[in-house]
Amino acid sequence: MRKKTFIHWFILTTFILGNTSFGETLDSTNYKIKDATIGGNGITQSTTFALLSGLDPTSDSRLTSSSYRLNSGFPNGIIANVPKVTCFETTTTSGNTTCLNFPNTNGAQGECGYAGCYDKAKLEIDIQNNPLDTLFLVKVLNVSTSVTYYLQSNHTLSTTYDLSSFMDKCDIEGKDSANSSCNDSLDLRWNLGLQKFNIFGLTPNTQYSISIAAMNGDFSGTSFGPNVTATTAQSTLSLDLDIGPQSSPTIDTINPYTISLNNISASTATTAQNLIWIDMATNATNGINLYIKDQYNGLYSAARNVTIPSESENLATDPNGNGGFGVKIYNYSPSQSALGPLLKNAQYNTAGTDQIGAFTTSPTLLYYTENSTNNVGPIVNARGAIYLKARNAITTPTGNYIDNINFTLIANL
């Protein structure tokens, strides 16, 4: 009988582990084994608390790029959704705002004045279906200096953050329509001021980029979401004069500005056919003052060396019998498109048809705004107008009379 012979070949593979600690990358000239790592930057501490915002045992640089990130396994099932920016605005109007909860309908200019916010901004968060108690960390980058800041609990900026920098939507925006304790003016956490603007301490005429991270419990912290940019306005004062009739409040004229009283009567007050229209705007927090003054304290004739005096009086009666020249505010309405309102100095905002306020060679307040309980300092598209009125005395010599009127707009600091 033939015997069968079996030859068994054994292939023995030996794995040799050298002196390599856990978590290192293993490589040789022929291969590389990439390890899984645990993120070490997920701990935020204060003197009394420690917050574990991120733990990623599956992180691998090969799974990320400038446009995507691929996560799998624990703990990605508990990571919050990455939030987005609903609006980050400094200079918007009603025509281009994307904010949902401005108290004023005129965008950022409706809250900060013309031409927008120069040291503050408005932020609203798209929470991306995260739970109501989700906390958010807001990162603000100064684009020109590349310095990164974080929004603090007092809504100023700092280059560092701690636990108090993580805030919910109500804390950041002053309103949260999904939160029963923060969606109504009767709620304790509802804050009208934060609905106007909620980032303070910005630099004028500077571009900022903003992004937001979310967290809803330990190890749930996200990366920062998409960036949105905005540029702060310059601090602004705007003054424009126009000459035109009462029937043309939108008239726009250029200098030189000349207005005529024609033939002044000694028996009744004479009113200039055209008004002086005055356009004003500012984003100054404490408002503006508009002053007027003249050169001669009245209408002056160089040929006669005589002045028709400027006086605060009723020209209809001319009680002292020497004539007069002065200003009466025309009660134009509306006098602004947002904020303010534009206030009038009672000296010129007179009741009688021919009752006037006097010019002097020193500046006298004509219009103003102020930051008080009844008035907001900034103002958008304010327009006022004044009449010029005069009356001769019986003894006033005939001739040509002139005056030069100056307007000065000053921001309240």
Secondary structure by P-SEA (a helix, b strand, c coil): cbbbbbbbbbbbbbbbbcccccccccccccbbbbbbbccccccccccccccccccccccccccccccccccccccccccccbbbbcccccccccccccccccccccccccccccccccccbbbbbccccccccbbbbbbbbcccccbbbbbccccccccccccccccccccccccccccccccccccccccccccccccccccccbbbbbbbbbbccccccccccbbbbbbbbccbbbbbbbbbccccccccccccbbbbcccccccbbbbbcccbbbbbbbcccccbbbbbbbccccbbbccccccccccccccccccccccccbbbbcccccccccccccccccccccccccbbbbbcccccccccccccccccccccccccbbbbbbcccccccccbbbbbbbbbbbbcc
